[in-house]
């Protein structure tokens, strides 16, 4: 599920993150983003996951805000495969598998 199902591009088709979008644009987009977050909250309530893996810090923050305080849900985050952060390279899948594995091992260790 995508927290913000939008793509923003600047000059030269350069990717612009949601945090970099001008405030005026953010105000226009706020109702759409709020609906997306409400859908995320409903999906979490419906699926009742024990573990959620997010791509990037923005997604993790959104999930943390949407998850229920009554249920224990482990949330781990790996870097988004964006050219902006240098992870948009061909070995990203291997990188992601390692990061997810390490964080899951840590989460299991904490739970024991």
Secondary structure, DSSP 8 states (H G I E B T S, - for coil): --SS---EE-GGG-EE-GGGS-HHHHHHHHHHHHHHHHHHHHHHHHH--SEEEEESHHHHHHHHHHS-SSS--EEEEE----GGGT--STTHHHHHHHHHHHHHHHHHHHH-
